[in-house]
């Protein structure tokens, strides 16, 4: 691929990102988490580098804002309470969904993801906002750290799908202890 083609493709991906965010914020109401996972999948499934998003919901469950807060090698522990409060105030969010991706990797949360989730959960308590979910998206699906389970699988062939389900079940059992 030439340099010009690569730039055009990059621009097209940026336009698609913007369209996806605007589409979600214009929805009348997100009536179920399946619609949130559709939004998350469109937003992060095919990204080539790690990104961390915060999605704000109003008291009726409508998406009021989505913002990429970290790009590249993300370290959620370094996120500041000030960043969380600013987002909540800016969008008047009553609920927050956190999501980050593992490009080219599994949706299984790392130990660092689990530690970060615990610390961030405390931050939302102090910010007087509900942490609705914290999800990880990988090439194999979307995993909810809050619910400790696979929410959506992307693998098409049956053998790979069953293997991924077994791995995630064992991870969920380990995390629950």
MDTraj code that builds the backbone (N, CA, C; nanometers):
import mdtraj as md
import numpy as np

residues = "UNK UNK UNK UNK UNK UNK UNK UNK UNK UNK UNK UNK UNK UNK UNK UNK UNK UNK UNK UNK UNK UNK UNK UNK UNK UNK UNK UNK UNK UNK UNK UNK UNK UNK UNK UNK UNK UNK UNK UNK UNK UNK UNK UNK UNK UNK UNK UNK UNK UNK UNK UNK UNK UNK UNK UNK UNK UNK UNK UNK UNK UNK UNK UNK UNK UNK UNK UNK UNK UNK UNK UNK UNK UNK UNK UNK UNK UNK UNK UNK UNK UNK UNK UNK UNK UNK UNK UNK UNK UNK UNK UNK UNK UNK UNK UNK UNK UNK UNK UNK UNK UNK UNK UNK UNK UNK UNK UNK UNK UNK UNK UNK UNK UNK UNK UNK UNK UNK UNK UNK UNK UNK UNK UNK UNK UNK UNK UNK UNK UNK UNK UNK UNK UNK UNK UNK UNK UNK UNK UNK UNK UNK UNK UNK UNK UNK UNK UNK UNK UNK UNK UNK UNK UNK UNK UNK UNK UNK UNK UNK UNK UNK UNK UNK UNK UNK UNK UNK UNK UNK UNK UNK UNK UNK UNK UNK UNK".split()
xyz = np.array([
    [0.0851, -0.1168, 0.0000],
    [0.0000, 0.0000, 0.0000],
    [0.0899, 0.1234, 0.0000],
    [0.0567, 0.2183, -0.0835],
    [0.1347, 0.3408, -0.0923],
    [0.1009, 0.4379, 0.0190],
    [0.1836, 0.5403, 0.0329],
    [0.1653, 0.6404, 0.1386],
    [0.0325, 0.7150, 0.1221],
    [-0.0036, 0.7512, 0.0007],
    [-0.1283, 0.8233, -0.0245],
    [-0.2488, 0.7369, 0.0119],
    [-0.2447, 0.6112, -0.0266],
    [-0.3544, 0.5191, 0.0068],
    [-0.3665, 0.5008, 0.1574],
    [-0.2533, 0.4908, 0.2249],
    [-0.2539, 0.4747, 0.3712],
    [-0.3153, 0.5978, 0.4376],
    [-0.2821, 0.7161, 0.3892],
    [-0.3406, 0.8383, 0.4452],
    [-0.4905, 0.8436, 0.4233],
    [-0.5344, 0.8053, 0.3041],
    [-0.6781, 0.8041, 0.2741],
    [-0.7508, 0.7045, 0.3639],
    [-0.6926, 0.5887, 0.3822],
    [-0.7532, 0.4879, 0.4684],
    [-0.7607, 0.5371, 0.6123],
    [-0.6551, 0.6006, 0.6599],
    [-0.6532, 0.6563, 0.7951],
    [-0.7610, 0.7627, 0.8107],
    [-0.7762, 0.8487, 0.7121],
    [-0.8794, 0.9524, 0.7150],
    [-1.0180, 0.8899, 0.7167],
    [-1.0372, 0.7856, 0.6365],
    [-1.1652, 0.7160, 0.6332],
    [-1.1985, 0.6553, 0.7699],
    [-1.0992, 0.5962, 0.8366],
    [-1.1207, 0.5399, 0.9698],
    [-1.1570, 0.6489, 1.0706],
    [-1.0938, 0.7655, 1.0615],
    [-1.1278, 0.8773, 1.1498],
    [-1.2709, 0.9247, 1.1267],
    [-1.3125, 0.9304, 1.0019],
    [-1.4503, 0.9700, 0.9697],
    [-1.5482, 0.8673, 1.0261],
    [-1.5168, 0.7388, 1.0119],
    [-1.6041, 0.6341, 1.0650],
    [-1.6148, 0.6440, 1.2169],
    [-1.5030, 0.6706, 1.2862],
    [-1.5052, 0.6882, 1.4318],
    [-1.6001, 0.8009, 1.4710],
    [-1.5879, 0.9123, 1.4035],
    [-1.6714, 1.0300, 1.4335],
    [-1.8193, 0.9983, 1.4091],
    [-1.8474, 0.9311, 1.2969],
    [-1.9849, 0.8930, 1.2639],
    [-2.0425, 0.8006, 1.3709],
    [-1.9656, 0.7023, 1.4150],
    [-2.0122, 0.6067, 1.5163],
    [-2.0461, 0.6778, 1.6460],
    [-1.9611, 0.7693, 1.6899],
    [-1.9866, 0.8432, 1.8140],
    [-2.1118, 0.9300, 1.8005],
    [-2.1248, 1.0010, 1.6884],
    [-2.2409, 1.0879, 1.6700],
    [-2.3696, 1.0074, 1.6603],
    [-2.3637, 0.8929, 1.5970],
    [-2.4819, 0.8069, 1.5848],
    [-2.5298, 0.7622, 1.7228],
    [-2.4375, 0.7232, 1.8076],
    [-2.4741, 0.6774, 1.9417],
    [-2.5328, 0.7904, 2.0252],
    [-2.4774, 0.9086, 2.0144],
    [-2.5268, 1.0188, 2.0968],
    [-2.6597, 1.0736, 2.0469],
    [-2.6966, 1.0430, 1.9223],
    [-2.8248, 1.0899, 1.8692],
    [-2.9381, 0.9903, 1.8928],
    [-2.9080, 0.8720, 1.9421],
    [-3.0122, 0.7736, 1.9683],
    [-3.1067, 0.8269, 2.0747],
    [-3.2343, 0.7953, 2.0593],
    [-3.3333, 0.8391, 2.1576],
    [-3.3045, 0.7782, 2.2945],
    [-3.2788, 0.6487, 2.2972],
    [-3.2517, 0.5807, 2.4225],
    [-3.1897, 0.4457, 2.3910],
    [-3.0921, 0.4107, 2.4671],
    [-3.0363, 0.2763, 2.4537],
    [-3.1153, 0.1899, 2.5502],
    [-3.1916, 0.0980, 2.4942],
    [-3.2856, 0.0233, 2.5770],
    [-3.2254, -0.1010, 2.6397],
    [-3.1094, -0.1425, 2.5912],
    [-3.0483, -0.2610, 2.6508],
    [-2.8974, -0.2586, 2.6290],
    [-2.8297, -0.3414, 2.7015],
    [-2.6839, -0.3452, 2.6926],
    [-2.6373, -0.3987, 2.5572],
    [-2.7219, -0.4733, 2.4878],
    [-2.6854, -0.5205, 2.3538],
    [-2.6550, -0.4052, 2.2608],
    [-2.7329, -0.2978, 2.2720],
    [-2.7088, -0.1797, 2.1900],
    [-2.5781, -0.1108, 2.2300],
    [-2.5470, -0.1126, 2.3584],
    [-2.4184, -0.0580, 2.4039],
    [-2.3047, -0.1406, 2.3455],
    [-2.3183, -0.2739, 2.3483],
    [-2.2126, -0.3595, 2.2941],
    [-2.2004, -0.3424, 2.1428],
    [-2.3116, -0.3138, 2.0721],
    [-2.3031, -0.2819, 1.9293],
    [-2.2169, -0.1570, 1.9090],
    [-2.2418, -0.0555, 1.9906],
    [-2.1674, 0.0698, 1.9823],
    [-2.0191, 0.0456, 2.0115],
    [-1.9910, -0.0293, 2.1178],
    [-1.8530, -0.0595, 2.1562],
    [-1.7821, -0.1363, 2.0448],
    [-1.8514, -0.2338, 1.9866],
    [-1.7909, -0.3128, 1.8792],
    [-1.7560, -0.2244, 1.7597],
    [-1.8489, -0.1385, 1.7199],
    [-1.8229, -0.0494, 1.6066],
    [-1.7099, 0.0480, 1.6381],
    [-1.7011, 0.0893, 1.7614],
    [-1.6025, 0.1885, 1.8025],
    [-1.4607, 0.1325, 1.8100],
    [-1.4447, 0.0101, 1.8623],
    [-1.3103, -0.0378, 1.8955],
    [-1.2669, -0.1711, 1.8352],
    [-1.3558, -0.2450, 1.7739],
    [-1.3189, -0.3810, 1.7327],
    [-1.2005, -0.3855, 1.6369],
    [-1.1924, -0.2939, 1.5440],
    [-1.0894, -0.3028, 1.4410],
    [-0.9783, -0.1997, 1.4579],
    [-0.9631, -0.1459, 1.5752],
    [-0.8547, -0.0502, 1.6007],
    [-0.7214, -0.1237, 1.6040],
    [-0.6172, -0.0569, 1.5554],
    [-0.4855, -0.1203, 1.5516],
    [-0.4012, -0.0868, 1.6740],
    [-0.4456, 0.0088, 1.7558],
    [-0.3735, 0.0383, 1.8799],
    [-0.4741, 0.0482, 1.9941],
    [-0.4215, 0.0321, 2.1134],
    [-0.5077, 0.0297, 2.2309],
    [-0.5650, 0.1687, 2.2577],
    [-0.6949, 0.1712, 2.2884],
    [-0.7637, 0.2958, 2.3208],
    [-0.8576, 0.2715, 2.4385],
    [-0.8767, 0.3757, 2.5170],
    [-0.9644, 0.3696, 2.6338],
    [-1.0720, 0.4761, 2.6192],
    [-1.1982, 0.4343, 2.6248],
    [-1.3117, 0.5255, 2.6113],
    [-1.3958, 0.5273, 2.7374],
    [-1.4542, 0.6425, 2.7611],
    [-1.5532, 0.6591, 2.8657],
    [-1.6825, 0.7009, 2.7946],
    [-1.7895, 0.6286, 2.8203],
    [-1.9191, 0.6558, 2.7592],
    [-2.0137, 0.6983, 2.8704],
    [-2.0750, 0.8148, 2.8548],
    [-2.1655, 0.8675, 2.9561],
    [-2.3105, 0.8428, 2.9202],
    [-2.3897, 0.8086, 3.0212],
    [-2.5337, 0.7865, 3.0049],
    [-2.6090, 0.8828, 3.0958],
    [-2.7246, 0.9311, 3.0475],
    [-2.8067, 1.0143, 3.1342],
    [-2.8943, 0.9253, 3.2224],
    [-2.9828, 0.9861, 3.3000],
    [-3.0640, 0.9088, 3.3952],
    [-3.1623, 0.8148, 3.3264],
    [-3.1916, 0.8363, 3.1968],
    [-3.2831, 0.7483, 3.1226],
    [-3.2103, 0.6422, 3.0419],
    [-3.0773, 0.6452, 3.0422],
    [-2.9996, 0.5456, 2.9699],
    [-2.9561, 0.5900, 2.8315],
    [-2.9775, 0.7160, 2.7948],
    [-2.9361, 0.7669, 2.6641],
    [-2.7880, 0.8025, 2.6690],
    [-2.7163, 0.7680, 2.5619],
    [-2.5755, 0.8059, 2.5531],
    [-2.5686, 0.9572, 2.5365],
    [-2.4979, 1.0225, 2.6279],
    [-2.4837, 1.1681, 2.6224],
    [-2.3442, 1.2100, 2.5782],
    [-2.2505, 1.1176, 2.5762],
    [-2.1163, 1.1510, 2.5322],
    [-2.0248, 1.0311, 2.5354],
    [-1.9273, 1.0348, 2.4485],
    [-1.8234, 0.9322, 2.4461],
    [-1.6933, 1.0034, 2.4148],
    [-1.5921, 0.9688, 2.4896],
    [-1.4644, 1.0368, 2.4710],
    [-1.3504, 0.9373, 2.4864],
    [-1.2572, 0.9444, 2.3922],
    [-1.1348, 0.8656, 2.4040],
    [-1.0426, 0.9409, 2.4985],
    [-1.0088, 0.8790, 2.6105],
    [-0.9258, 0.9445, 2.7107],
    [-0.7791, 0.9038, 2.7038],
    [-0.7514, 0.7850, 2.6532],
    [-0.6131, 0.7385, 2.6421],
    [-0.5957, 0.6629, 2.5115],
    [-0.4796, 0.6824, 2.4475],
    [-0.4452, 0.6095, 2.3250],
    [-0.3046, 0.5540, 2.3385],
    [-0.2805, 0.4464, 2.2664],
    [-0.1495, 0.3836, 2.2738],
    [-0.1486, 0.2819, 2.3859],
    [-0.0372, 0.2639, 2.4499],
    [-0.0289, 0.1706, 2.5627],
    [-0.0966, 0.2349, 2.6818],
    [-0.2169, 0.1882, 2.7127],
    [-0.2950, 0.2509, 2.8188],
    [-0.2627, 0.1908, 2.9540],
    [-0.2656, 0.2741, 3.0526],
    [-0.2484, 0.2335, 3.1911],
    [-0.3595, 0.3023, 3.2698],
    [-0.4669, 0.2285, 3.2917],
    [-0.5853, 0.2877, 3.3524],
    [-0.5617, 0.3355, 3.4949],
    [-0.4613, 0.2813, 3.5600],
    [-0.4332, 0.3213, 3.6976],
    [-0.3915, 0.4681, 3.7027],
    [-0.3283, 0.5176, 3.5960],
    [-0.2814, 0.6551, 3.5959],
    [-0.3924, 0.7560, 3.5684],
    [-0.5120, 0.7083, 3.5380],
    [-0.6221, 0.8003, 3.5108],
    [-0.6541, 0.8788, 3.6380],
    [-0.6724, 1.0053, 3.6238],
    [-0.6937, 1.0942, 3.7372],
    [-0.8425, 1.1083, 3.7700],
    [-0.8722, 1.1218, 3.8967],
    [-1.0092, 1.1458, 3.9403],
    [-1.0618, 1.2739, 3.8760],
    [-0.9736, 1.3704, 3.8561],
    [-1.0122, 1.4964, 3.7922],
    [-1.0668, 1.4714, 3.6511],
    [-1.0041, 1.3789, 3.5746],
    [-1.0508, 1.3467, 3.4395],
    [-1.1917, 1.2878, 3.4428],
    [-1.2155, 1.2017, 3.5397],
    [-1.3468, 1.1389, 3.5543],
    [-1.4512, 1.2446, 3.5893],
    [-1.4216, 1.3281, 3.6873],
    [-1.5170, 1.4324, 3.7281],
    [-1.5445, 1.5300, 3.6148],
    [-1.4423, 1.5681, 3.5396],
    [-1.4605, 1.6597, 3.4271],
    [-1.5551, 1.5998, 3.3233],
    [-1.5351, 1.4717, 3.2919],
    [-1.6226, 1.4046, 3.1954],
    [-1.7663, 1.4017, 3.2474],
    [-1.7837, 1.3644, 3.3738],
    [-1.9172, 1.3542, 3.4320],
    [-1.9871, 1.4899, 3.4297],
    [-1.9166, 1.5947, 3.4675],
    [-1.9757, 1.7292, 3.4682],
    [-2.0034, 1.7792, 3.3268],
    [-1.9120, 1.7556, 3.2356],
    [-1.9279, 1.8027, 3.0985],
    [-2.0540, 1.7457, 3.0346],
    [-2.0781, 1.6179, 3.0557],
    [-2.1910, 1.5511, 2.9913],
    [-2.3095, 1.5293, 3.0854],
    [-2.2986, 1.5763, 3.2101],
    [-2.4027, 1.5553, 3.3099],
    [-2.4418, 1.4067, 3.3150],
    [-2.3392, 1.3218, 3.3199],
    [-2.3593, 1.1769, 3.3153],
    [-2.4007, 1.1225, 3.4520],
    [-2.4985, 1.0333, 3.4493],
    [-2.5424, 0.9645, 3.5708],
    [-2.4869, 0.8227, 3.5771],
    [-2.4443, 0.7724, 3.4616],
    [-2.3839, 0.6404, 3.4527],
    [-2.2691, 0.6432, 3.3538],
    [-2.1713, 0.5593, 3.3778],
    [-2.0524, 0.5545, 3.2925],
    [-2.0251, 0.4100, 3.2517],
    [-1.9867, 0.3946, 3.1266],
    [-1.9378, 0.2663, 3.0771],
    [-1.7939, 0.2897, 3.0323],
    [-1.7038, 0.2122, 3.0851],
    [-1.5635, 0.2179, 3.0463],
    [-1.5377, 0.1049, 2.9480],
    [-1.4563, 0.1300, 2.8493],
    [-1.4217, 0.0247, 2.7546],
    [-1.2828, 0.0524, 2.6976],
    [-1.2060, -0.0541, 2.6845],
    [-1.0786, -0.0443, 2.6135],
    [-1.0594, -0.1713, 2.5328],
    [-0.9702, -0.1642, 2.4383],
    [-0.9496, -0.2777, 2.3500],
    [-0.8114, -0.3391, 2.3689],
    [-0.8028, -0.4637, 2.3270],
    [-0.6759, -0.5363, 2.3198],
    [-0.6553, -0.5694, 2.1716],
    [-0.5979, -0.4788, 2.0923],
    [-0.5835, -0.5032, 1.9482],
    [-0.5016, -0.6286, 1.9204],
    [-0.5578, -0.7155, 1.8411],
    [-0.4880, -0.8382, 1.8052],
    [-0.4819, -0.9400, 1.9171],
    [-0.5443, -0.9122, 2.0308],
    [-0.5392, -1.0031, 2.1445],
    [-0.6772, -1.0443, 2.1927],
    [-0.6777, -1.1217, 2.2968],
    [-0.8014, -1.1726, 2.3552],
    [-0.8719, -1.0644, 2.4377],
    [-1.0004, -1.0816, 2.4540],
    [-1.0774, -0.9897, 2.5374],
    [-1.0620, -1.0221, 2.6867],
    [-0.9880, -1.1260, 2.7187],
    [-0.9665, -1.1592, 2.8590],
    [-0.8925, -1.0449, 2.9279],
    [-0.9449, -0.9991, 3.0408],
    [-0.8775, -0.8889, 3.1107],
    [-0.7457, -0.9348, 3.1713],
    [-0.6483, -0.8474, 3.1663],
    [-0.5195, -0.8761, 3.2293],
    [-0.5317, -0.8502, 3.3789],
    [-0.4307, -0.8901, 3.4546],
    [-0.4292, -0.8607, 3.5983],
    [-0.4323, -0.7101, 3.6205],
    [-0.3611, -0.6360, 3.5356],
    [-0.3601, -0.4904, 3.5452],
    [-0.5002, -0.4335, 3.5213],
    [-0.5760, -0.4929, 3.4256],
    [-0.7135, -0.4493, 3.3999],
    [-0.8009, -0.4691, 3.5237],
    [-0.7831, -0.5823, 3.5910],
    [-0.8645, -0.6126, 3.7088],
    [-0.8322, -0.5185, 3.8251],
    [-0.7048, -0.4899, 3.8444],
    [-0.6643, -0.3961, 3.9491],
    [-0.7172, -0.2566, 3.9170],
    [-0.7046, -0.2161, 3.7910],
    [-0.7537, -0.0851, 3.7487],
    [-0.9030, -0.0729, 3.7707],
    [-0.9767, -0.1798, 3.7409],
    [-1.1216, -0.1775, 3.7593],
    [-1.1581, -0.1508, 3.9042],
    [-1.0892, -0.2164, 3.9955],
    [-1.1176, -0.1961, 4.1381],
    [-1.0912, -0.0511, 4.1785],
    [-0.9805, 0.0042, 4.1334],
    [-0.9468, 0.1436, 4.1674],
    [-1.0450, 0.2414, 4.1037],
    [-1.0808, 0.2176, 3.9776],
    [-1.1730, 0.3079, 3.9097],
    [-1.3135, 0.3004, 3.9695],
    [-1.3545, 0.1830, 4.0147],
    [-1.4859, 0.1694, 4.0777],
    [-1.4966, 0.2610, 4.1990],
    [-1.3893, 0.2679, 4.2769],
    [-1.3870, 0.3581, 4.3922],
    [-1.3985, 0.5035, 4.3481],
    [-1.3329, 0.5385, 4.2391],
    [-1.3373, 0.6756, 4.1885],
    [-1.4787, 0.7165, 4.1508],
    [-1.5540, 0.6265, 4.0897],
    [-1.6906, 0.6602, 4.0508],
    [-1.7805, 0.6753, 4.1731],
    [-1.7543, 0.5992, 4.2759],
    [-1.8303, 0.6133, 4.3991],
    [-1.8112, 0.7543, 4.4556],
    [-1.6880, 0.7997, 4.4572],
    [-1.6587, 0.9329, 4.5107],
    [-1.7057, 1.0440, 4.4171],
    [-1.7206, 1.0137, 4.2884],
    [-1.7688, 1.1131, 4.1925],
    [-1.9220, 1.1146, 4.1853],
    [-1.9880, 1.0335, 4.2689],
    [-2.1342, 1.0250, 4.2741],
    [-2.1939, 0.9884, 4.1378],
    [-2.1381, 0.8839, 4.0778],
    [-2.1824, 0.8369, 3.9474],
    [-2.1770, 0.6843, 3.9473],
    [-2.2654, 0.6211, 3.8725],
    [-2.2733, 0.4766, 3.8672],
    [-2.1839, 0.4209, 3.7558],
    [-2.0966, 0.3280, 3.7898],
    [-2.0173, 0.2582, 3.6889],
    [-2.1034, 0.1433, 3.6375],
    [-2.1622, 0.1619, 3.5202],
    [-2.2560, 0.0653, 3.4628],
    [-2.1830, -0.0602, 3.4176],
    [-2.0684, -0.0425, 3.3530],
    [-1.9916, -0.1576, 3.3064],
    [-1.8491, -0.1136, 3.2764],
    [-1.7602, -0.2104, 3.2748],
    [-1.6217, -0.1911, 3.2345],
    [-1.5915, -0.3089, 3.1439],
    [-1.5712, -0.2805, 3.0152],
    [-1.5591, -0.3877, 2.9174],
    [-1.4241, -0.3849, 2.8470],
    [-1.3836, -0.5031, 2.8021],
    [-1.2615, -0.5189, 2.7226],
    [-1.3038, -0.5839, 2.5917],
    [-1.2581, -0.5277, 2.4802],
    [-1.2896, -0.5851, 2.3502],
    [-1.1602, -0.6361, 2.2873],
    [-1.1669, -0.7585, 2.2392],
    [-1.0528, -0.8207, 2.1721],
    [-1.0967, -0.8802, 2.0406],
    [-1.0091, -0.9541, 1.9773],
    [-1.0448, -1.0148, 1.8494],
    [-1.1491, -1.1255, 1.8668],
    [-1.1607, -1.1773, 1.9891],
    [-1.2518, -1.2879, 2.0130],
    [-1.3857, -1.2479, 2.0746],
    [-1.4004, -1.1224, 2.1198],
    [-1.5289, -1.0828, 2.1756],
    [-1.5196, -0.9651, 2.2704],
    [-1.6268, -0.9473, 2.3459],
    [-1.6357, -0.8413, 2.4458],
    [-1.6566, -0.9067, 2.5813],
    [-1.5716, -0.8709, 2.6763],
    [-1.5762, -0.9255, 2.8110],
    [-1.6131, -0.8143, 2.9090],
    [-1.7090, -0.8421, 2.9972],
    [-1.7473, -0.7470, 3.1005],
    [-1.6693, -0.7777, 3.2276],
    [-1.5837, -0.6831, 3.2675],
    [-1.5081, -0.7017, 3.3912],
    [-1.6032, -0.6937, 3.5103],
    [-1.7006, -0.6045, 3.5034],
    [-1.7944, -0.5879, 3.6148],
    [-1.8758, -0.7153, 3.6378],
    [-1.9275, -0.7744, 3.5290],
    [-2.0088, -0.8957, 3.5413],
    [-1.9270, -1.0237, 3.5384],
    [-1.7975, -1.0114, 3.5062],
    [-1.7056, -1.1253, 3.4997],
    [-1.7515, -1.2338, 3.4038],
    [-1.7895, -1.1902, 3.2829],
    [-1.8323, -1.2884, 3.1840],
    [-1.8199, -1.2335, 3.0425],
    [-1.8171, -1.3249, 2.9468],
    [-1.8152, -1.2904, 2.8061],
    [-1.9533, -1.2408, 2.7677],
    [-1.9608, -1.1243, 2.7053],
    [-2.0886, -1.0671, 2.6645],
    [-2.1165, -1.0886, 2.5169],
    [-2.0113, -1.0986, 2.4373],
    [-2.0288, -1.1180, 2.2934],
    [-1.9049, -1.1884, 2.2403],
    [-1.9262, -1.2922, 2.1586],
    [-1.8149, -1.3644, 2.0965],
    [-1.8103, -1.3318, 1.9480],
    [-1.6892, -1.3127, 1.8938],
    [-1.6721, -1.2784, 1.7534],
    [-1.6235, -1.3959, 1.6690],
    [-1.5785, -1.5030, 1.7306],
    [-1.5185, -1.6147, 1.6572],
    [-1.6272, -1.6885, 1.5797],
    [-1.5966, -1.7232, 1.4545],
    [-1.6958, -1.7836, 1.3667],
    [-1.6945, -1.9363, 1.3676],
    [-1.5757, -1.9991, 1.3690],
    [-1.5744, -2.1448, 1.3622],
    [-1.6027, -2.2044, 1.5003],
    [-1.6739, -2.3149, 1.5019],
    [-1.7254, -2.3757, 1.6250],
    [-1.6135, -2.4171, 1.7213],
    [-1.5074, -2.4771, 1.6704],
    [-1.3988, -2.5245, 1.7573],
    [-1.3323, -2.4083, 1.8318],
    [-1.3001, -2.3018, 1.7597],
    [-1.2375, -2.1849, 1.8228],
    [-1.3326, -2.1188, 1.9213],
    [-1.4605, -2.1148, 1.8854],
    [-1.5610, -2.0551, 1.9725],
    [-1.5697, -2.1311, 2.1053],
    [-1.5791, -2.2636, 2.0981],
    [-1.5897, -2.3446, 2.2192],
    [-1.4643, -2.3319, 2.3056],
    [-1.3478, -2.3264, 2.2417],
    [-1.2222, -2.3098, 2.3157],
    [-1.2212, -2.1751, 2.3883],
    [-1.2636, -2.0696, 2.3192],
    [-1.2676, -1.9361, 2.3810],
    [-1.3648, -1.9330, 2.4984],
    [-1.4788, -1.9963, 2.4829],
    [-1.5784, -2.0003, 2.5909],
    [-1.5210, -2.0716, 2.7122],
    [-1.4541, -2.1844, 2.6911],
    [-1.3940, -2.2584, 2.8024],
    [-1.2864, -2.1759, 2.8732],
    [-1.2023, -2.1068, 2.7961],
    [-1.0987, -2.0227, 2.8563],
    [-1.1607, -1.9105, 2.9387],
    [-1.2650, -1.8484, 2.8864],
    [-1.3299, -1.7387, 2.9587],
    [-1.4033, -1.7892, 3.0826],
    [-1.4608, -1.9088, 3.0736],
    [-1.5260, -1.9664, 3.1920],
    [-1.4245, -1.9928, 3.3026],
    [-1.3099, -2.0472, 3.2645],
    [-1.2085, -2.0742, 3.3661],
    [-1.1558, -1.9437, 3.4249],
    [-1.1430, -1.8403, 3.3434],
    [-1.1006, -1.7095, 3.3923],
    [-1.2051, -1.6525, 3.4887],
    [-1.3319, -1.6645, 3.4514],
    [-1.4402, -1.6139, 3.5385],
    [-1.4425, -1.6879, 3.6712],
    [-1.4207, -1.8176, 3.6666],
    [-1.4190, -1.8952, 3.7919],
    [-1.3012, -1.8555, 3.8788],
    [-1.1873, -1.8298, 3.8172],
    [-1.0690, -1.7874, 3.8921],
    [-1.0886, -1.6501, 3.9532],
    [-1.1479, -1.5569, 3.8785],
    [-1.1717, -1.4221, 3.9266],
    [-1.2762, -1.4160, 4.0363],
    [-1.3693, -1.5113, 4.0350],
    [-1.4762, -1.5111, 4.1343],
    [-1.4324, -1.5603, 4.2706],
    [-1.3148, -1.6198, 4.2809],
    [-1.2674, -1.6762, 4.4082],
    [-1.1909, -1.5761, 4.4880],
])
top = md.Topology()
chain = top.add_chain()
for i, resn in enumerate(residues, 1):
    res = top.add_residue(resn, chain, resSeq=i)
    for name in ("N", "CA", "C"):
        top.add_atom(name, md.element.get_by_symbol(name[0]), res)
traj = md.Trajectory(xyz[None], top)
